[in-house]
Amino acid sequence: MKFALQLILLFNLIFFTYNVTSLGGETTKTEAKSEPNNSLRLILPPIIYAVPSIETNVYFDNVCLVVNPANYVFDVHCNRGHLQDDRWTYTPVEKEVGDYAFELNILDQNNQIIASQKSKLRVVPQSAGKEKPVSLLMIGDSLTHNSIYPQHVLELSKKFQGPSLKFVGSHNPKNDPEVKHEGYGGWTAFRFATHFKETARTGNYRERGSPFLYADESGKPKLDFPRYCKEFNDGKAPDVVTIFLGPNDVYSATDETIKEKTDTMLTNLDILVKMIQSYSNQTKIGLMLPVPPAATQNAFGTTNGRRQTRWQYKRNQQYVVEQISKIYQNKQNQQIYVVPTNLNLDCAHNYPAREEPLNARNSEKILRQNNAVHPATNGYLQIGDTVFSWLKEISK
């Protein structure tokens, strides 16, 4: 009997010790998870710009790197806006002008925070930059070439009484004298910095060289931004320059080559930035973050995206966003700004799509996205909303 009692006491001691140890382990584990390690590569800009009467969104899949965002819980802490399945959305009114704290937490199925970032929501008054003259040069690839978001920025500036925009550029693909720029399909930062042809700035855009390269007295090409400004802006430096590049620089990259391709892009991007700054240290330069691709692999199954998968390109795009933010995010004192164009684009609904049969043996129709990296018109309008909100801020 005495031996049995001893066994019971020993068992209880072991059981108690195990539970205390386990409880302590769980507490430690929970505490560790309460300090997110950002394994999902969540990245937010320091400031999210908003203007009364214009919708501002943060689409959750656009700001982190996950295969399926539906596997996570996204929780926004901000006393403005509405939290929905796929986004935080907010359309401010004028009385809400000001700054608001913004925090995005990502939780797993155990309700543990696994990534967290803070930002600031800034509602800029509609009167900012009212009737202020601003000359604007937009540099980019096909997303700028089609002129939809530049046209939308111009329309918003008229609707909201400023800033009063004058577009600078040699390229006018829509034959609209008000909307000129330097946006060319397929171009990269490398091409803008190095590709010289005597046919630059005139003729068929497909045969042009960089608009900023001129032959010097010896016939050697060099970047000559003062000469460009003399031809296209009465010799004055633009008040604002936006640069919207990246997709063509890294589209075909893999995990093994993305760093090298991005480094090449950033080297040439910096050449363009310094080209502008060497002529005017007052020109505000907005580096527009490359936008995420269409939300489905269907879009990459077309000719446009056949040589790449959606997941690989999303990884490439996110890496470029991270590197541009890392290098340029805190250089406002040098008149360099990172424009968070990646936040406000609905990649699930605002990319082109068409109805197709489910398969050859089933005529039921399904809507499939069919363009990997070029948004539909409503997507371009969202990009323009972001650019305009930023322009309002810097025009105050």
Buried (B, 14 or more C-beta within 10 A) or exposed (E): EEEEEEEEEEEEEEEEEEEEEEEEEEEEEEEEBEEBEEEBBBBBBBBBBBBBEBEBBBBBBBBBBBEEBEEBBBBBEBEBBEBEEBBBBBBBEEEBBEEBEBEBBBBBEEEBBBBBBEBBBBBBBBBBBBEBEBBBBBBBBBBBBBBBBBBBBBBBBEEBBBBBBBBBBBBBBBEEEBBBBBBBBEBBBBBBBBBBEEEBBEEEBEEBBBBBBBEEEEEEBEBBBBBBBEBBBEEBBBBBBBBBBBBBBBBEBEEEEBEEBBEBBBEBBBBBBEBBBEBBEEBBBBBBBBBBBBBBBBBBBBEBBEEBBBEBBBBBBBBBBBBBBEBBBEBBEEBBBBBBBBBBBBBBEBBBBEEEEEEEEEEEEEEBBBBBBBBBEEBBBBBBBBBBBBBBBBBE
